[in-house]
Amino acid sequence: MAHVTVTINGKAYRMACDEGQEAHLISLADRFNEYIGQLRESFGEIGDQRLTVMAGVMIIDEMQELEKRVRSLEADITVLKASRDDALGKIRDNDGDMARRLTAAAEKIEAITVEINKPDH
C-alpha cells in the first residue's frame, strides 16, 4: 500500500492508495481542491465543512449530468448499431441477389455459347 500527501484547502492529508495510483490520487485531490478554491472565491470564508459539502454537491451534480450524457450517447450508439446492422443486412441481401443475377447471366451466356458452337451453325 502506497501513501501520498495531498493538500486540500491549505491542509495536508496523508492518504493510502494502491501501488502505482499515487499520481492519480494526487490529481484527484488537486481537482477537488480546485472546486474548493472556486467556492471560496464565490462565497468567501464560509467554513471548511460547508465548503467541502458544497464542493461534494457540485461534483455529484456534474457527475449526474455526465451520466445523463453517457445514457444519451449509449442510446445513440444503440440506434446507430441497429442502423448499421440493417444496412449490412441489406448489403448481404444485395450481394446475394447480385450473385444470383450474375450466375443466371453466366448460365445464359454459356447456353448461347453452346448454341453458337453447334456444328450446324
C-alpha positions, 0 to 999 in steps of 0.5 A: 500500500502506497501513501501520498500527501495531498493538500486540500484547502491549505491542509495536508492529508496523508492518504493510502492508495494502491501501488502505482495510483499515487499520481492519480490520487494526487490529481484527484485531490488537486481537482477537488481542491480546485472546486474548493478554491472556486467556492471560496472565491464565490462565497468567501470564508464560509467554513471548511465543512460547508465548503467541502459539502458544497464542493461534494454537491457540485461534483455529484451534480456534474457527475449526474449530468455526465451520466445523463450524457453517457445514457444519451450517447449509449442510446445513440450508439444503440440506434446507430448499431441497429442502423448499421446492422440493417444496412449490412443486412441489406448489403448481404441481401444485395450481394446475394441477389447480385450473385444470383443475377450474375450466375443466371447471366453466366448460365445464359451466356454459356447456353448461347455459347453452346448454341453458337458452337453447334456444328450446324451453325 
